Amino acid sequence: MREYLYSNFDAQLRDVFFSEKGLRFVGYYYNNDRFTTPYTRNIDEYAMKIFGEERYRSDEFKNEAYVFLEYDEEYYNGVEEYIDKTYNHWNENIYSRSLEPVMREEEIEKISVFLDGDEGYFWKMTDYLDALGRELVDTGVFTNEEIFSDLEYSLWLLFAVINMGVYDYMQWVRRVVAIAEPNAKGSGKWFYRYAVLLTNVGELEEALEYAKRGVKEEPEYPWGWLHLAKLQAHFGEKESALKSLEQGECLVEYDEAHEFRTLREDILKDATIEKMMFHLISEEDDKNINSLKCAEDFAENEAAKEQYEKTKYLTIDEEGMEERRYIFNDASLRTGDTFVCLTKILKETEKECYLYIRNVNPQYFSKMDKEVLQFLANIMEDSQWAIRTLSDGHRYYLEGIVTNSWFRTGVVFRRDDGIEVMIELTEERQDFSEEIKLEEIDLRIAMKVREILEEKENIKQ
């Protein structure tokens, strides 16, 4: 067989030679994503058998004993024994699992423990799903694509991250679970949750399309109609919104229709999408957060603060955007799904300096605290920050500022020897003195900023 393959197929084993099951085993056996694969493990085990453990571990082979094996018929027959053992283990323990759903009844029971009425331990849900997915991929049962395309797995992941409300995590899930759409036919729940996720990250037009698709896929799912009504009202389709609302409300009992009744009030009052999304499932909790009258009450209510924070990502405040652009004068603005980046040329260095804001979109940026933004803009204008010579003899040049939605801020400098360093600003530390210990910047942040500045064609100007 080896001679035939050598003569006719350039010694290549091609996919067409294998059944679906055979291809799965090959993928498991030679998985190149792992440092140690079943193949390398089998060859090492065989080498130890041939040379003996003492010689196998000696300096003679330098941990590469398999290189000294002779590739003859004895080698092939010897290795075959280990391949057979690996295959039998894979067939009985891994392949059989791959024929089952990702989320079996036992997995659903485990994750359901994290539910608590209308609330839940959503971080624990995502941790559980992440651990489950990694285990199934690492053991070769499923690929990443198979995990995220599984309908039940994607439904639980969507449910957890929507309730967590962490923006950059929602953006990531938005992308990875999109491949589950072909398997979501007939599932109004999947399209509803995906539409809610898209709404929460400010992709309202796309959310509307998925909401419409959801009620077509499963007209009997009431919550799909509820969210469709919100989006129709936002886009000025008031009559359609009220009809969708009526269609969904007739599918639930009166005790479950609280959200439909409050939404009707919002639509009739021409409420914004932010107001329509500023509600909670629990009728009592919802009344509490919507009865707050002043900023002081609002600040003391955690549920209200969390819900309000989520609404900042929905639409751009045009006046607010203009005010925040004005703060940075001649800075150029670049935006993406998870960042806003302002850049300008410093007079002192004649080099580009950036303000890179993570975990935000343009909608959120248009509502960020103006006083804090002004403080950061002042750093970019202040010659005291632009160039400093410290007692170590090095000159430090202002490179940029990295912050995020809650203003955890680091100021980045490039030393005259090319090393990048950063200081983190706190309430106690808001100036640059020689007493401050400079720390090397997280290179992942530096690389991300550099990528944004260089790959302009991938960024909305």
C-alpha positions in Angstrom: 0.0 0.0 0.0 2.8 2.4 0.9 4.5 1.7 -2.5 1.2 2.3 -4.3 0.6 5.6 -2.6 4.2 6.6 -3.3 3.9 5.8 -7.0 0.5 7.2 -7.7 -0.2 9.9 -5.1 3.2 11.4 -4.3 3.1 9.5 -1.0 0.2 11.6 0.2 -2.8 10.4 2.3 -5.7 12.5 1.0 -9.0 13.3 2.7 -11.0 11.4 0.0 -9.3 8.2 1.2 -11.1 8.4 4.6 -14.6 8.0 5.8 -16.1 10.8 8.0 -15.1 8.8 11.0 -11.6 8.2 9.7 -11.1 11.9 9.1 -12.2 12.7 12.7 -9.6 10.3 14.0 -6.9 11.7 11.8 -7.8 15.2 13.0 -7.6 14.0 16.6 -4.4 12.0 16.1 -2.3 14.7 14.4 -3.9 17.8 16.0 -1.3 20.5 15.3 -2.9 22.9 17.7 -1.5 21.0 20.7 2.1 20.9 21.8 1.8 17.1 22.4 -0.4 15.1 20.1 -1.5 11.4 20.4 0.9 10.8 17.4 4.0 12.3 19.2 3.1 10.5 22.4 2.8 7.2 20.6 6.2 7.6 18.9 7.9 8.6 22.2 6.3 5.6 24.0 7.6 3.3 21.2 11.1 4.9 21.4 11.2 4.3 25.2 10.3 0.6 24.6 13.1 0.2 22.0 15.9 2.0 23.9 14.8 1.4 27.5 13.9 4.2 29.9 17.5 4.9 31.1 18.9 5.4 27.7 15.8 7.1 26.5 16.2 9.8 29.1 20.0 10.1 28.7 22.0 13.0 27.4 22.8 10.9 24.3 19.3 11.6 22.8 18.7 15.1 24.4 14.9 14.4 24.7 14.7 13.5 21.0 15.1 9.7 21.1 12.4 9.2 18.4 14.8 10.7 15.8 17.2 7.8 16.3 14.6 5.2 15.4 15.1 3.3 12.2 12.1 3.6 9.9 11.7 0.0 8.8 9.1 -2.7 8.8 9.8 -3.4 12.5 9.1 0.2 13.3 5.8 0.3 11.4 4.6 -2.9 13.1 5.8 -1.7 16.5 4.1 1.7 16.3 0.9 0.0 15.0 0.3 -1.5 18.4 0.2 2.0 20.0 -1.9 3.5 17.2 -4.5 0.7 17.8 -4.6 1.4 21.5 -5.1 5.1 20.8 -7.8 4.4 18.3 -9.7 2.1 20.6 -9.6 4.7 23.4 -10.7 7.4 20.9 -13.5 5.2 19.5 -14.9 4.3 22.9 -14.5 7.5 24.8 -14.3 10.4 22.4 -16.0 9.5 19.1 -19.0 8.1 20.9 -19.3 11.5 22.8 -19.1 13.4 19.5 -22.2 11.7 18.3 -24.1 13.3 21.2 -25.2 16.9 21.5 -22.7 19.4 23.0 -25.2 20.2 25.7 -26.7 16.9 26.9 -29.2 16.7 29.7 -26.5 16.4 32.3 -24.8 19.6 31.1 -28.1 21.5 31.0 -28.8 20.3 34.6 -25.4 21.6 35.7 -25.8 25.0 34.2 -29.4 25.4 35.3 -28.1 25.4 38.9 -26.8 28.9 38.3 -30.4 30.2 37.6 -32.2 31.9 40.5 -35.7 33.0 39.5 -35.5 36.0 37.1 -31.9 36.4 38.0 -28.8 34.2 38.0 -25.1 33.8 38.4 -24.3 34.7 34.9 -20.5 34.9 35.3 -20.6 31.3 36.6 -22.6 30.3 33.6 -20.1 31.7 31.1 -17.2 30.2 33.1 -19.0 26.8 32.9 -19.6 27.1 29.2 -16.1 28.2 28.5 -14.6 25.3 30.6 -17.0 22.8 28.9 -16.1 24.0 25.4 -12.3 24.0 26.1 -12.5 20.4 27.5 -14.4 19.1 24.5 -12.0 20.8 22.0 -8.8 19.8 23.9 -9.9 16.2 24.1 -10.7 16.1 20.4 -14.4 15.5 20.8 -15.5 18.6 18.9 -13.9 21.5 17.0 -14.5 25.1 18.1 -16.8 25.5 15.1 -18.9 22.5 16.2 -19.2 23.9 19.7 -20.4 27.4 18.8 -22.7 26.1 16.0 -24.5 23.9 18.5 -28.0 25.4 19.0 -28.3 24.7 22.7 -24.8 25.8 23.6 -25.2 29.1 21.7 -28.6 29.7 23.3 -27.1 29.4 26.8 -24.1 31.5 25.9 -26.3 34.3 24.5 -28.5 34.2 27.6 -25.6 34.5 29.9 -23.7 37.3 28.2 -26.9 39.4 27.6 -27.6 39.3 31.3 -24.0 40.0 32.2 -24.0 43.1 29.9 -20.2 43.2 29.5 -19.8 45.0 26.2 -16.6 43.5 24.7 -17.7 40.0 25.7 -21.0 40.6 23.9 -19.1 41.7 20.8 -17.1 38.5 20.9 -20.1 36.3 21.4 -21.9 38.1 18.6 -19.3 36.9 16.2 -18.7 33.3 17.5 -22.3 32.2 17.7 -23.3 33.6 14.3 -22.3 30.2 12.8 -25.2 28.6 14.8 -27.8 30.5 12.6 -28.2 27.6 10.1 -29.1 25.3 13.0 -31.5 27.8 14.5 -34.3 27.3 11.9 -37.6 27.2 13.7 -36.1 28.6 17.0 -37.7 32.0 17.7 -35.7 32.0 21.0 -32.3 32.0 19.2 -33.2 34.9 16.8 -34.8 36.8 19.7 -31.6 36.5 21.9 -29.3 37.3 18.9 -31.4 40.4 18.1 -31.2 41.5 21.8 -27.5 41.0 21.7 -27.1 43.1 18.5 -29.3 45.8 20.1 -27.1 45.9 23.2 -24.0 46.5 21.1 -25.7 49.2 19.1 -26.2 47.3 15.8 -29.9 48.3 15.7 -30.6 47.9 11.9 -29.1 44.4 11.9 -31.0 43.6 15.1 -34.3 44.6 13.4 -33.7 42.1 10.6 -33.0 39.3 13.1 -36.1 40.2 15.1 -38.2 40.0 12.0 -36.7 36.7 11.1 -37.4 35.3 14.6 -41.1 35.9 14.5 -41.3 34.3 11.1 -39.3 31.2 12.3 -41.5 30.8 15.4 -44.6 33.0 15.5 -45.7 31.4 18.8 -42.7 32.7 20.7 -44.0 35.9 22.5 -40.7 37.6 23.4 -39.7 37.8 19.8 -42.7 40.0 19.1 -41.8 42.1 22.2 -38.3 42.9 21.0 -39.5 43.4 17.4 -41.9 46.0 18.7 -39.1 48.0 20.4 -37.0 48.1 17.3 -40.0 49.0 15.0 -40.9 51.9 17.4 -37.3 53.1 17.3 -37.3 53.2 13.5 -40.5 55.1 13.4 -42.9 52.2 12.6 -45.3 53.0 15.5 -48.3 51.2 14.0 -46.3 48.1 13.2 -44.8 48.2 16.7 -48.2 48.2 18.4 -49.4 45.4 16.2 -46.4 43.3 17.0 -46.9 44.1 20.7 -50.5 42.9 20.5 -49.4 39.7 18.6 -47.0 38.8 21.4 -49.2 39.8 24.3 -52.0 37.4 23.3 -49.5 34.6 23.7 -48.8 35.1 27.4 -50.9 35.1 30.6 -51.7 38.4 32.2 -49.3 37.9 35.0 -46.5 37.5 32.5 -47.5 40.5 30.4 -45.8 43.2 32.5 -43.2 44.0 29.9 -45.8 44.2 27.1 -47.9 46.7 29.2 -44.8 48.9 30.0 -43.7 48.9 26.4 -47.1 50.0 25.2 -46.8 53.0 27.5 -43.3 53.8 26.1 -44.4 53.5 22.5 -47.4 55.7 23.0 -45.1 58.3 24.6 -42.7 58.1 21.7 -39.9 56.9 24.1 -36.4 56.4 22.9 -34.9 53.0 22.5 -32.8 53.7 25.6 -36.0 54.2 27.6 -37.6 51.1 26.1 -34.5 49.0 27.0 -34.4 50.5 30.5 -36.6 47.8 32.1 -36.3 44.7 34.2 -38.1 41.4 33.9 -39.3 41.6 37.5 -42.3 43.9 37.7 -41.4 45.1 41.2 -37.7 45.7 40.4 -38.7 47.5 37.2 -41.1 49.9 39.0 -38.3 50.6 41.5 -35.7 51.7 38.9 -38.3 53.6 36.8 -39.6 55.5 39.9 -36.2 57.2 40.7 -36.5 60.9 40.7 -33.1 62.4 41.2 -29.4 61.6 40.5 -28.7 60.8 44.2 -31.4 58.1 44.2 -30.1 56.8 40.9 -26.5 56.6 42.1 -27.6 54.4 45.1 -29.5 51.9 43.0 -27.1 49.3 41.6 -29.8 47.7 39.3 -30.6 51.1 37.8 -26.9 52.0 37.3 -26.2 48.7 35.5 -29.2 49.0 33.3 -28.4 52.6 32.4 -24.8 51.7 31.6 -26.0 49.1 29.1 -28.1 51.7 27.3 -25.1 54.0 26.6 -24.0 51.6 23.8 -27.3 51.9 21.8 -27.4 55.2 19.9 -25.1 58.2 19.3 -25.9 61.4 21.1 -25.0 63.8 18.2 -24.8 66.9 20.4 -22.7 64.9 22.9 -20.4 63.6 20.2 -19.8 67.2 18.9 -19.0 68.4 22.5 -16.5 65.6 23.0 -14.9 66.1 19.6 -14.5 69.8 20.5 -12.6 68.8 23.7 -9.8 67.3 21.5 -9.8 70.1 19.0 -7.7 68.9 15.9 -7.4 65.3 16.9 -8.4 62.7 14.3 -11.0 60.1 15.3 -11.0 56.5 14.4 -13.6 54.1 15.7 -14.3 50.4 15.7 -16.7 47.9 17.4 -14.7 47.9 20.7 -12.6 51.1 20.7 -12.4 54.8 20.0 -9.0 56.2 19.2 -8.1 59.9 19.0 -4.7 60.9 17.6 -2.9 64.2 17.3 0.6 65.5 16.7 2.4 66.9 19.7 4.2 70.2 19.2 7.0 69.3 21.5 7.9 66.0 19.9 6.3 66.4 16.4 5.1 62.9 16.8 1.7 61.3 16.9 0.1 60.9 20.4 -3.0 58.8 20.9 -5.9 58.4 23.4 -7.1 54.8 23.0 -10.4 54.0 24.8 -11.1 50.3 25.1 -14.5 48.5 25.5 -16.6 51.3 23.9 -18.2 52.1 20.6 -18.9 55.6 19.2 -22.3 55.6 20.8 -20.8 55.2 24.3 -18.1 57.7 23.6 -20.7 60.4 22.9 -21.9 60.0 26.5 -18.6 59.7 28.4 -17.9 62.0 31.3 -16.7 65.3 29.7 -14.7 66.4 32.8 -12.6 63.3 32.7 -12.1 63.5 29.0 -11.0 67.1 29.4 -8.5 66.0 32.0 -7.1 63.4 29.6 -7.0 66.0 26.7 -5.1 68.3 29.0 -2.4 65.7 29.4 -2.0 65.5 25.7 -1.6 69.4 25.6 0.7 69.8 28.6 4.4 70.2 27.8 5.1 68.9 31.3 3.9 65.5 30.2 5.3 65.6 26.6 9.0 65.2 27.4 10.6 64.5 30.8 14.2 63.8 31.9 14.3 61.8 35.1 17.1 61.1 37.5 17.9 57.8 35.7 19.3 59.9 32.9 16.7 58.8 30.4 14.4 61.1 28.5 10.7 60.0 28.4 8.4 61.0 25.5 4.6 60.9 25.8 3.4 58.1 23.5 -0.3 58.0 24.4 -3.0 57.3 26.9 -4.9 54.0 27.3 -8.3 54.0 29.2 -11.6 52.2 29.1 -15.3 52.7 29.8 -14.8 53.2 33.5 -11.7 55.3 33.1 -9.0 53.0 34.3 -6.2 54.9 32.8 -2.5 54.4 32.0 -0.2 57.0 30.4 2.3 55.5 28.0 5.8 56.8 27.5 8.6 55.8 25.1 12.0 56.0 26.7 15.0 57.2 24.6 16.2 53.6 24.4 12.9 52.5 22.8 11.4 50.8 25.8 7.7 51.5 26.4 6.6 52.2 30.0 3.3 53.2 31.6 2.0 54.7 34.8 -1.5 54.1 36.0 -3.4 57.1 37.0 -5.5 56.9 40.2 -7.3 59.4 42.4 -4.1 59.8 44.4 -1.8 59.9 41.4 -2.7 62.4 38.7 0.6 63.9 37.9 4.0 62.8 36.6 6.8 63.0 39.2 10.2 61.4 39.5 8.9 59.4 42.5 6.5 57.5 40.4 7.7 54.0 39.6 7.4 53.4 35.9 6.2 50.0 34.8 6.6 48.2 31.5 3.4 48.5 29.5 1.4 45.4 28.8 2.7 44.6 25.3 -0.7 43.3 24.2 -2.1 46.8 24.6 0.8 48.4 22.8 0.5 46.0 19.9 -3.2 46.5 19.7 -2.9 50.3 19.6 -0.1 50.0 17.0 -2.3 47.7 14.9 -5.1 50.2 15.0 -2.8 53.1 14.0 -1.2 51.2 11.1 -4.2 49.3 9.6 -6.3 52.3 8.8 -8.0 50.6 5.9 -9.9 48.4 8.5 -11.1 51.3 10.5 -14.0 53.6 10.0 -12.5 57.1 9.6 
